[in-house]
């Protein structure tokens, strides 16, 4: 299975999980008198829509290169990440606003059984986070990583809700708004996570040099090719889940142009075969001596 198909399969997994959790949280919050759970349900609902955006982005990124997009369509992925972050910020804002409104309005103490629901949700969301994050690292996907952090932020809001409801249930009258304060605090965590997701996606769009380990690997493998004496410049940029490499290879300055051309093709083929997720390799030949 290629990286695009892996990403799409993982995203479907996220969508189904978030949809089920949104329904469970919404019902538990409504019948259990807990706005923290309802806020949690709101966040899970936005997660569903953001995961759908990620899915659309992955399907678009699979399109092959064409006349108008000679480098492919992979750059759609960080743009989708920006939209996912927008969903996170929107959900955090809604949760914060509604929490403040509920703090100012008298309401009933949450039901104690909602703690059981939250405990199960926290465990499940953490599992989802770890599964999706692992896949995002395997295929180098920023938008899938953003989706993973959606699960983690959901788990954080659930933990805050658990603490708030526990305080309200244990302390009783006068502490009914504890879960609302918990939801308000959770919105701050969501905003912070939004920044953590946005930063690498922005770097990807700006072609920021963030791939030192991959550069080292390219240099080490390049000198294993017969005729390549060393490497000079090496630039890497990311397009979706694939990498584009511009490499200057140093060869014997006394060989013919055709021999240098053949070495560059051997080097390109070797790198494409040895290093996964390379979409494009451009080799520039440099002579080691100047006459």
Buried (B, 14 or more C-beta within 10 A) or exposed (E): EEBBEBBBEBBEBBBEBBBEBBEBBBBBBEEBBBBBBBBBBBBBBBBBBBBBBBBBBBBBBBEEBEEEBEBBBBBBBBBBBBBBBBBBBBBBEBBBEBBBEBBEEEBEBBBEEBBEBBEEBBEBBBEBBEBBBEBBEBBBBBBBBBBBBBBBBBBBBBBBBBBBBBBBBEEEEEBBBBBBBBBBBBBBBBBEBBEBBBEBBBBBBEBEEEBEEBBEBBBEBBEEBEBBBEBEEBBBBBBBBBBBBBBBBBBBBEBEEEBBEEBBEBBBEBBBEBBEBBBBBEBEBBBEEEE
